[in-house]
Amino acid sequence: MKYKSILMYNPDLEEQAQDKLKEDFKEILKKYEINILEEQTPEKKTLFHPIKKKEEVNFYILYFEADPLSIEKIRKDIRHDERILRYMILKEI
């Protein structure tokens, strides 16, 4: 199945830390043998409601194909990453 993941993270992270965050997420996907279809350049957006006292976040979007059973494993792996303010994994229709 095809999925879309959206990671929202602090835009104040240094560029190296942002690159490390993206690479770490891609490594999690590779660990579960997930095929990345498309990666979008992170975009800085202003939020209507702050998240953890941050009014701006970077949105990092990846499209991938995965077995539905692996989605919960991915969520468990990224849930405890303090660099990520919010995340969503959505099934593409």
VOFIVEX-862571 format. One record per atom (N, C-alpha, C): residue number from 0; residue in one letter; atom name; y, z, x. Coordinates in steps of 0.05 Angstrom, whole numbers. Layout:
N
nr:NUM&rest:A&atom:CA&c2:Y&c3:Z&c1:X $
...
***
This chain:
93
nr:0&rest:M&atom:N&c2:-24&c3:0&c1:17 $
nr:0&rest:M&atom:CA&c2:0&c3:0&c1:0 $
nr:0&rest:M&atom:C&c2:25&c3:0&c1:18 $
nr:1&rest:K&atom:N&c2:46&c3:-10&c1:6 $
nr:1&rest:K&atom:CA&c2:72&c3:-11&c1:21 $
nr:1&rest:K&atom:C&c2:89&c3:13&c1:13 $
nr:2&rest:Y&atom:N&c2:102&c3:24&c1:34 $
nr:2&rest:Y&atom:CA&c2:119&c3:47&c1:30 $
nr:2&rest:Y&atom:C&c2:146&c3:44&c1:44 $
nr:3&rest:K&atom:N&c2:165&c3:59&c1:35 $
nr:3&rest:K&atom:CA&c2:192&c3:60&c1:48 $
nr:3&rest:K&atom:C&c2:197&c3:89&c1:55 $
nr:4&rest:S&atom:N&c2:204&c3:94&c1:80 $
nr:4&rest:S&atom:CA&c2:211&c3:122&c1:88 $
nr:4&rest:S&atom:C&c2:240&c3:123&c1:94 $
nr:5&rest:I&atom:N&c2:253&c3:144&c1:86 $
nr:5&rest:I&atom:CA&c2:281&c3:149&c1:91 $
nr:5&rest:I&atom:C&c2:283&c3:176&c1:104 $
nr:6&rest:L&atom:N&c2:293&c3:176&c1:129 $
nr:6&rest:L&atom:CA&c2:298&c3:202&c1:143 $
nr:6&rest:L&atom:C&c2:328&c3:206&c1:144 $
nr:7&rest:M&atom:N&c2:337&c3:229&c1:137 $
nr:7&rest:M&atom:CA&c2:366&c3:236&c1:139 $
nr:7&rest:M&atom:C&c2:368&c3:257&c1:160 $
nr:8&rest:Y&atom:N&c2:384&c3:251&c1:180 $
nr:8&rest:Y&atom:CA&c2:387&c3:269&c1:203 $
nr:8&rest:Y&atom:C&c2:416&c3:272&c1:211 $
nr:9&rest:N&atom:N&c2:422&c3:292&c1:226 $
nr:9&rest:N&atom:CA&c2:449&c3:299&c1:235 $
nr:9&rest:N&atom:C&c2:460&c3:277&c1:253 $
nr:10&rest:P&atom:N&c2:483&c3:265&c1:245 $
nr:10&rest:P&atom:CA&c2:495&c3:244&c1:261 $
nr:10&rest:P&atom:C&c2:508&c3:254&c1:287 $
nr:11&rest:D&atom:N&c2:510&c3:281&c1:289 $
nr:11&rest:D&atom:CA&c2:522&c3:293&c1:314 $
nr:11&rest:D&atom:C&c2:502&c3:294&c1:337 $
nr:12&rest:L&atom:N&c2:477&c3:287&c1:332 $
nr:12&rest:L&atom:CA&c2:457&c3:287&c1:353 $
nr:12&rest:L&atom:C&c2:465&c3:267&c1:374 $
nr:13&rest:E&atom:N&c2:461&c3:274&c1:399 $
nr:13&rest:E&atom:CA&c2:467&c3:254&c1:420 $
nr:13&rest:E&atom:C&c2:449&c3:230&c1:417 $
nr:14&rest:E&atom:N&c2:458&c3:208&c1:428 $
nr:14&rest:E&atom:CA&c2:443&c3:182&c1:424 $
nr:14&rest:E&atom:C&c2:414&c3:184&c1:434 $
nr:15&rest:Q&atom:N&c2:410&c3:198&c1:456 $
nr:15&rest:Q&atom:CA&c2:383&c3:202&c1:466 $
nr:15&rest:Q&atom:C&c2:365&c3:218&c1:447 $
nr:16&rest:A&atom:N&c2:377&c3:238&c1:435 $
nr:16&rest:A&atom:CA&c2:362&c3:255&c1:415 $
nr:16&rest:A&atom:C&c2:356&c3:238&c1:390 $
nr:17&rest:Q&atom:N&c2:374&c3:221&c1:382 $
nr:17&rest:Q&atom:CA&c2:369&c3:204&c1:359 $
nr:17&rest:Q&atom:C&c2:347&c3:184&c1:365 $
nr:18&rest:D&atom:N&c2:347&c3:173&c1:389 $
nr:18&rest:D&atom:CA&c2:326&c3:154&c1:397 $
nr:18&rest:D&atom:C&c2:299&c3:169&c1:398 $
nr:19&rest:K&atom:N&c2:299&c3:193&c1:408 $
nr:19&rest:K&atom:CA&c2:275&c3:209&c1:410 $
nr:19&rest:K&atom:C&c2:264&c3:215&c1:382 $
nr:20&rest:L&atom:N&c2:281&c3:222&c1:363 $
nr:20&rest:L&atom:CA&c2:273&c3:227&c1:336 $
nr:20&rest:L&atom:C&c2:260&c3:202&c1:324 $
nr:21&rest:K&atom:N&c2:272&c3:179&c1:327 $
nr:21&rest:K&atom:CA&c2:260&c3:154&c1:317 $
nr:21&rest:K&atom:C&c2:233&c3:148&c1:329 $
nr:22&rest:E&atom:N&c2:231&c3:152&c1:356 $
nr:22&rest:E&atom:CA&c2:206&c3:147&c1:370 $
nr:22&rest:E&atom:C&c2:184&c3:167&c1:361 $
nr:23&rest:D&atom:N&c2:192&c3:192&c1:357 $
nr:23&rest:D&atom:CA&c2:173&c3:212&c1:348 $
nr:23&rest:D&atom:C&c2:162&c3:205&c1:321 $
nr:24&rest:F&atom:N&c2:179&c3:195&c1:303 $
nr:24&rest:F&atom:CA&c2:170&c3:188&c1:276 $
nr:24&rest:F&atom:C&c2:151&c3:164&c1:278 $
nr:25&rest:K&atom:N&c2:158&c3:144&c1:295 $
nr:25&rest:K&atom:CA&c2:140&c3:121&c1:298 $
nr:25&rest:K&atom:C&c2:113&c3:129&c1:310 $
nr:26&rest:E&atom:N&c2:113&c3:149&c1:328 $
nr:26&rest:E&atom:CA&c2:88&c3:159&c1:339 $
nr:26&rest:E&atom:C&c2:71&c3:173&c1:318 $
nr:27&rest:I&atom:N&c2:84&c3:187&c1:300 $
nr:27&rest:I&atom:CA&c2:68&c3:199&c1:277 $
nr:27&rest:I&atom:C&c2:55&c3:177&c1:261 $
nr:28&rest:L&atom:N&c2:69&c3:156&c1:256 $
nr:28&rest:L&atom:CA&c2:58&c3:134&c1:240 $
nr:28&rest:L&atom:C&c2:35&c3:121&c1:256 $
nr:29&rest:K&atom:N&c2:38&c3:117&c1:281 $
nr:29&rest:K&atom:CA&c2:17&c3:105&c1:298 $
nr:29&rest:K&atom:C&c2:-8&c3:123&c1:299 $
nr:30&rest:K&atom:N&c2:-3&c3:149&c1:299 $
nr:30&rest:K&atom:CA&c2:-26&c3:168&c1:299 $
nr:30&rest:K&atom:C&c2:-45&c3:163&c1:276 $
nr:31&rest:Y&atom:N&c2:-34&c3:155&c1:253 $
nr:31&rest:Y&atom:CA&c2:-50&c3:150&c1:229 $
nr:31&rest:Y&atom:C&c2:-55&c3:120&c1:225 $
nr:32&rest:E&atom:N&c2:-51&c3:105&c1:246 $
nr:32&rest:E&atom:CA&c2:-57&c3:76&c1:246 $
nr:32&rest:E&atom:C&c2:-42&c3:61&c1:224 $
nr:33&rest:I&atom:N&c2:-17&c3:67&c1:222 $
nr:33&rest:I&atom:CA&c2:0&c3:55&c1:201 $
nr:33&rest:I&atom:C&c2:15&c3:32&c1:213 $
nr:34&rest:N&atom:N&c2:16&c3:10&c1:198 $
nr:34&rest:N&atom:CA&c2:29&c3:-14&c1:206 $
nr:34&rest:N&atom:C&c2:59&c3:-14&c1:198 $
nr:35&rest:I&atom:N&c2:77&c3:-14&c1:217 $
nr:35&rest:I&atom:CA&c2:106&c3:-14&c1:211 $
nr:35&rest:I&atom:C&c2:114&c3:-43&c1:206 $
nr:36&rest:L&atom:N&c2:126&c3:-48&c1:182 $
nr:36&rest:L&atom:CA&c2:134&c3:-75&c1:174 $
nr:36&rest:L&atom:C&c2:163&c3:-81&c1:182 $
nr:37&rest:E&atom:N&c2:181&c3:-62&c1:178 $
nr:37&rest:E&atom:CA&c2:209&c3:-67&c1:184 $
nr:37&rest:E&atom:C&c2:223&c3:-40&c1:190 $
nr:38&rest:E&atom:N&c2:241&c3:-42&c1:209 $
nr:38&rest:E&atom:CA&c2:257&c3:-19&c1:217 $
nr:38&rest:E&atom:C&c2:286&c3:-26&c1:214 $
nr:39&rest:Q&atom:N&c2:301&c3:-10&c1:201 $
nr:39&rest:Q&atom:CA&c2:330&c3:-15&c1:198 $
nr:39&rest:Q&atom:C&c2:346&c3:3&c1:217 $
nr:40&rest:T&atom:N&c2:368&c3:-8&c1:226 $
nr:40&rest:T&atom:CA&c2:386&c3:7&c1:244 $
nr:40&rest:T&atom:C&c2:397&c3:31&c1:227 $
nr:41&rest:P&atom:N&c2:397&c3:55&c1:239 $
nr:41&rest:P&atom:CA&c2:408&c3:78&c1:224 $
nr:41&rest:P&atom:C&c2:437&c3:73&c1:216 $
nr:42&rest:E&atom:N&c2:444&c3:82&c1:192 $
nr:42&rest:E&atom:CA&c2:471&c3:80&c1:181 $
nr:42&rest:E&atom:C&c2:482&c3:108&c1:176 $
nr:43&rest:K&atom:N&c2:507&c3:112&c1:183 $
nr:43&rest:K&atom:CA&c2:520&c3:137&c1:178 $
nr:43&rest:K&atom:C&c2:532&c3:136&c1:149 $
nr:44&rest:K&atom:N&c2:526&c3:156&c1:133 $
nr:44&rest:K&atom:CA&c2:536&c3:156&c1:105 $
nr:44&rest:K&atom:C&c2:548&c3:183&c1:99 $
nr:45&rest:T&atom:N&c2:568&c3:183&c1:82 $
nr:45&rest:T&atom:CA&c2:581&c3:208&c1:72 $
nr:45&rest:T&atom:C&c2:566&c3:216&c1:47 $
nr:46&rest:L&atom:N&c2:559&c3:241&c1:45 $
nr:46&rest:L&atom:CA&c2:544&c3:252&c1:22 $
nr:46&rest:L&atom:C&c2:563&c3:262&c1:1 $
nr:47&rest:F&atom:N&c2:554&c3:261&c1:-24 $
nr:47&rest:F&atom:CA&c2:569&c3:273&c1:-46 $
nr:47&rest:F&atom:C&c2:567&c3:303&c1:-45 $
nr:48&rest:H&atom:N&c2:543&c3:313&c1:-39 $
nr:48&rest:H&atom:CA&c2:538&c3:341&c1:-36 $
nr:48&rest:H&atom:C&c2:527&c3:346&c1:-8 $
nr:49&rest:P&atom:N&c2:538&c3:366&c1:6 $
nr:49&rest:P&atom:CA&c2:529&c3:371&c1:34 $
nr:49&rest:P&atom:C&c2:499&c3:380&c1:35 $
nr:50&rest:I&atom:N&c2:486&c3:373&c1:56 $
nr:50&rest:I&atom:CA&c2:459&c3:382&c1:62 $
nr:50&rest:I&atom:C&c2:460&c3:399&c1:87 $
nr:51&rest:K&atom:N&c2:453&c3:424&c1:84 $
nr:51&rest:K&atom:CA&c2:454&c3:443&c1:107 $
nr:51&rest:K&atom:C&c2:481&c3:442&c1:120 $
nr:52&rest:K&atom:N&c2:502&c3:442&c1:104 $
nr:52&rest:K&atom:CA&c2:530&c3:443&c1:112 $
nr:52&rest:K&atom:C&c2:539&c3:418&c1:127 $
nr:53&rest:K&atom:N&c2:524&c3:396&c1:124 $
nr:53&rest:K&atom:CA&c2:532&c3:371&c1:136 $
nr:53&rest:K&atom:C&c2:541&c3:352&c1:114 $
nr:54&rest:E&atom:N&c2:565&c3:341&c1:117 $
nr:54&rest:E&atom:CA&c2:576&c3:323&c1:97 $
nr:54&rest:E&atom:C&c2:569&c3:294&c1:103 $
nr:55&rest:E&atom:N&c2:561&c3:289&c1:128 $
nr:55&rest:E&atom:CA&c2:553&c3:262&c1:136 $
nr:55&rest:E&atom:C&c2:525&c3:263&c1:148 $
nr:56&rest:V&atom:N&c2:510&c3:243&c1:144 $
nr:56&rest:V&atom:CA&c2:483&c3:241&c1:155 $
nr:56&rest:V&atom:C&c2:477&c3:212&c1:164 $
nr:57&rest:N&atom:N&c2:458&c3:209&c1:181 $
nr:57&rest:N&atom:CA&c2:448&c3:183&c1:188 $
nr:57&rest:N&atom:C&c2:423&c3:178&c1:171 $
nr:58&rest:F&atom:N&c2:422&c3:154&c1:159 $
nr:58&rest:F&atom:CA&c2:399&c3:146&c1:144 $
nr:58&rest:F&atom:C&c2:382&c3:127&c1:162 $
nr:59&rest:Y&atom:N&c2:357&c3:134&c1:166 $
nr:59&rest:Y&atom:CA&c2:339&c3:117&c1:182 $
nr:59&rest:Y&atom:C&c2:317&c3:108&c1:163 $
nr:60&rest:I&atom:N&c2:314&c3:82&c1:159 $
nr:60&rest:I&atom:CA&c2:296&c3:71&c1:140 $
nr:60&rest:I&atom:C&c2:274&c3:54&c1:154 $
nr:61&rest:L&atom:N&c2:250&c3:59&c1:147 $
nr:61&rest:L&atom:CA&c2:227&c3:44&c1:157 $
nr:61&rest:L&atom:C&c2:210&c3:35&c1:133 $
nr:62&rest:Y&atom:N&c2:200&c3:11&c1:134 $
nr:62&rest:Y&atom:CA&c2:180&c3:1&c1:115 $
nr:62&rest:Y&atom:C&c2:154&c3:-1&c1:129 $
nr:63&rest:F&atom:N&c2:132&c3:8&c1:116 $
nr:63&rest:F&atom:CA&c2:106&c3:7&c1:128 $
nr:63&rest:F&atom:C&c2:84&c3:4&c1:108 $
nr:64&rest:E&atom:N&c2:60&c3:-3&c1:118 $
nr:64&rest:E&atom:CA&c2:36&c3:-4&c1:102 $
nr:64&rest:E&atom:C&c2:18&c3:19&c1:110 $
nr:65&rest:A&atom:N&c2:8&c3:33&c1:90 $
nr:65&rest:A&atom:CA&c2:-9&c3:56&c1:96 $
nr:65&rest:A&atom:C&c2:-29&c3:61&c1:74 $
nr:66&rest:D&atom:N&c2:-50&c3:75&c1:82 $
nr:66&rest:D&atom:CA&c2:-69&c3:85&c1:63 $
nr:66&rest:D&atom:C&c2:-56&c3:108&c1:48 $
nr:67&rest:P&atom:N&c2:-58&c3:109&c1:21 $
nr:67&rest:P&atom:CA&c2:-45&c3:130&c1:6 $
nr:67&rest:P&atom:C&c2:-53&c3:159&c1:15 $
nr:68&rest:L&atom:N&c2:-77&c3:162&c1:26 $
nr:68&rest:L&atom:CA&c2:-86&c3:188&c1:35 $
nr:68&rest:L&atom:C&c2:-71&c3:198&c1:60 $
nr:69&rest:S&atom:N&c2:-60&c3:179&c1:75 $
nr:69&rest:S&atom:CA&c2:-46&c3:187&c1:100 $
nr:69&rest:S&atom:C&c2:-18&c3:196&c1:94 $
nr:70&rest:I&atom:N&c2:-7&c3:191&c1:71 $
nr:70&rest:I&atom:CA&c2:21&c3:198&c1:65 $
nr:70&rest:I&atom:C&c2:25&c3:228&c1:66 $
nr:71&rest:E&atom:N&c2:7&c3:244&c1:55 $
nr:71&rest:E&atom:CA&c2:10&c3:273&c1:56 $
nr:71&rest:E&atom:C&c2:8&c3:283&c1:84 $
nr:72&rest:K&atom:N&c2:-8&c3:271&c1:101 $
nr:72&rest:K&atom:CA&c2:-10&c3:278&c1:129 $
nr:72&rest:K&atom:C&c2:16&c3:273&c1:143 $
nr:73&rest:I&atom:N&c2:29&c3:251&c1:137 $
nr:73&rest:I&atom:CA&c2:55&c3:244&c1:149 $
nr:73&rest:I&atom:C&c2:75&c3:265&c1:141 $
nr:74&rest:R&atom:N&c2:75&c3:272&c1:115 $
nr:74&rest:R&atom:CA&c2:94&c3:292&c1:105 $
nr:74&rest:R&atom:C&c2:91&c3:319&c1:119 $
nr:75&rest:K&atom:N&c2:66&c3:327&c1:123 $
nr:75&rest:K&atom:CA&c2:61&c3:352&c1:137 $
nr:75&rest:K&atom:C&c2:72&c3:351&c1:165 $
nr:76&rest:D&atom:N&c2:69&c3:328&c1:178 $
nr:76&rest:D&atom:CA&c2:79&c3:326&c1:206 $
nr:76&rest:D&atom:C&c2:109&c3:327&c1:209 $
nr:77&rest:I&atom:N&c2:123&c3:315&c1:189 $
nr:77&rest:I&atom:CA&c2:152&c3:314&c1:192 $
nr:77&rest:I&atom:C&c2:167&c3:337&c1:178 $
nr:78&rest:R&atom:N&c2:152&c3:351&c1:161 $
nr:78&rest:R&atom:CA&c2:164&c3:373&c1:145 $
nr:78&rest:R&atom:C&c2:178&c3:394&c1:163 $
nr:79&rest:H&atom:N&c2:166&c3:400&c1:186 $
nr:79&rest:H&atom:CA&c2:175&c3:422&c1:202 $
nr:79&rest:H&atom:C&c2:194&c3:413&c1:225 $
nr:80&rest:D&atom:N&c2:202&c3:388&c1:225 $
nr:80&rest:D&atom:CA&c2:221&c3:378&c1:245 $
nr:80&rest:D&atom:C&c2:249&c3:386&c1:237 $
nr:81&rest:E&atom:N&c2:261&c3:404&c1:253 $
nr:81&rest:E&atom:CA&c2:287&c3:415&c1:246 $
nr:81&rest:E&atom:C&c2:309&c3:394&c1:250 $
nr:82&rest:R&atom:N&c2:304&c3:372&c1:264 $
nr:82&rest:R&atom:CA&c2:325&c3:351&c1:267 $
nr:82&rest:R&atom:C&c2:329&c3:336&c1:241 $
nr:83&rest:I&atom:N&c2:308&c3:336&c1:224 $
nr:83&rest:I&atom:CA&c2:309&c3:320&c1:199 $
nr:83&rest:I&atom:C&c2:320&c3:339&c1:177 $
nr:84&rest:L&atom:N&c2:342&c3:330&c1:165 $
nr:84&rest:L&atom:CA&c2:354&c3:346&c1:143 $
nr:84&rest:L&atom:C&c2:340&c3:342&c1:117 $
nr:85&rest:R&atom:N&c2:333&c3:317&c1:111 $
nr:85&rest:R&atom:CA&c2:317&c3:310&c1:87 $
nr:85&rest:R&atom:C&c2:301&c3:285&c1:94 $
nr:86&rest:Y&atom:N&c2:280&c3:281&c1:78 $
nr:86&rest:Y&atom:CA&c2:264&c3:257&c1:81 $
nr:86&rest:Y&atom:C&c2:252&c3:249&c1:54 $
nr:87&rest:M&atom:N&c2:246&c3:224&c1:51 $
nr:87&rest:M&atom:CA&c2:232&c3:214&c1:27 $
nr:87&rest:M&atom:C&c2:213&c3:192&c1:36 $
nr:88&rest:I&atom:N&c2:190&c3:192&c1:23 $
nr:88&rest:I&atom:CA&c2:171&c3:170&c1:27 $
nr:88&rest:I&atom:C&c2:165&c3:159&c1:-1 $
nr:89&rest:L&atom:N&c2:173&c3:134&c1:-5 $
nr:89&rest:L&atom:CA&c2:171&c3:122&c1:-31 $
nr:89&rest:L&atom:C&c2:152&c3:99&c1:-31 $
nr:90&rest:K&atom:N&c2:136&c3:96&c1:-53 $
nr:90&rest:K&atom:CA&c2:118&c3:73&c1:-55 $
nr:90&rest:K&atom:C&c2:134&c3:49&c1:-65 $
nr:91&rest:E&atom:N&c2:131&c3:27&c1:-50 $
nr:91&rest:E&atom:CA&c2:144&c3:2&c1:-58 $
nr:91&rest:E&atom:C&c2:129&c3:-10&c1:-81 $
nr:92&rest:I&atom:N&c2:143&c3:-22&c1:-100 $
nr:92&rest:I&atom:CA&c2:131&c3:-35&c1:-123 $
nr:92&rest:I&atom:C&c2:130&c3:-64&c1:-118 $
***
